Amino acid sequence: MQIVADAGADIMLPPEQMEDLNVHIVRQTVSVNGVAYRTGVDIQPKELYALLESSGGMPITSQPTAAEFADIFKKLAATDPEILCIPMSSGLSGSINAAQAGAKMVPEADITIVDGKTLSVALGWIVSAAARARNAGWPKSKILTLIARVSDIAESIYTLDELKYLIHGGRISHMKGLLATALRIRPIIGVEKVGGTYVQLGMARTFERAIGGIIKIINKTVPYGDALRTQIVHAYNFEGAAMLRRELERRFECHWLPDALVSPVLGAHTGPTMTGVAYAPLAQFPQIP
């Protein structure tokens, strides 16, 4: 079985381990000042934020087209017609619609499309779990059960110090964004499970308090001292990432995955101040091959 994801999934592994996973990524595009860049190919996170700072431009993202999904489906079906595609949340992107349309163009393939209902490293957990299970020889039905469990247990929460990119990208209304900016409010944002959309979980007047707010929100469902599977994700905000790591380690028994720089196609909507974490109670996290 072949596994396909889009650039909304952040899978942080060394190159040799990524090769072992054998996951095929459909790239998305970020445009700055009229120049288009394929994320992860033409532009990396560090380069995106340097470009935004030097040019003063605002980024525009575009989802993969149906034809791009169809192209990769067709190529993969030539060697293995069974394909599992896990795009980022339908509540945050039209990527899944493009994947469904692309699948109809490749009738020779047996394509299963699963709504990731999340993004970034939490989606990376789902995709990598599917790939590891596939590599271990699990049947598709068992893999689907596994990724549903990972999707159900994995949570994402983040904050940011600057709202202009969220306002520009339409992720927050213009009036609310301007009001929050004027009041110097830092939102604390999660991804809800039903529609896979952003939900505001809290707010704070300083970035430090927002980091503390993230810890308190996690504590609503996870007692202090419990073991957590944790992975920091940030948009080139190393200071904020270190701050969040310190606070998590003070309160929980953290089992860390490597820190991740958020994909440019996602970072374009947050700007370079975003800092967040994907987490799950370790005792409840399913066994992955």
C-alpha positions, 0 to 999 in steps of 0.5 A: 500500500502506498501512503500520500500526504500533503505539505500540511503534515510535518514529519520530523525525522532524519532523511534516512528514516523518512526514506524508510517511511516511504511517504509521498508528499504532494507539495503546496505553494507559497507566493510572496510578491508574486513569486511562487515557491513549492514548500519543502522544495523551493523554500524552507521555513528559515528562508520563508521568514527571512524573505518576509522580513526582507521584502515586507510582502505578505504570503499567499498559499495555494492548495494542491490541485486535483491534477497534482493529486491525480498525477501522483496517484497515477504514478504510484498505481503503476506499481501498487494500486492500493493507496491511502491518502491523508490530507490536512484537515478539511476544516482548514484546507480544501486539499482533501477536496482536490484529493477526492477529485484527483482520485476520480481521475485515476480509476485504476487505483484503489484510493482511500482518503482519510480526513486528517482533521488536524495539521502540522506535527499532529498530522505527522503523527498520524501519517507516520503511524500509518506508514510504520504499520504498513511497513509492518504488514498490517492490513488496511482495516487495522491501519485505519483503526490505528490512525483513528485512535492517534487522531482521537488522542493527539492534541495541538495547541499554540500561541503567537506574538503577532497577529497580522499573518492570521488576519491577512490569511483570513484565519481571524476576522479583520475587526477581531484581529485589529482589536486583539492587536490593539489590546495586545492580546495573544490568542491560545488556539487549538484544533477541535476534533469534529470539524478539524477547525481552529478554536480559541481556547484562551487568551493572554496579555503577554506571550509568557502568560500565553505559554502558561495558559497552554500549560493550564489548558493541557492540565484540564485533561492531564494531571501534572506529573503524568507522562506525555508524548510531546513535540514542540512545533514553531515558526522559527521562534526558538526562544518561544520554543525553549520557553514552552519546553521548560514549562512543559518539563516543569509540570509533566513527564515529557517523552520528547520527539524532535522539535519541528519547524512548521511547514512554510505553507502553515507558517505563512498563516502564522508568521515567525512568532508561532510556538506550539505543541502536539501532545498525548497522554503516553499511557493512552497512546496506541502501540505503533510498530 
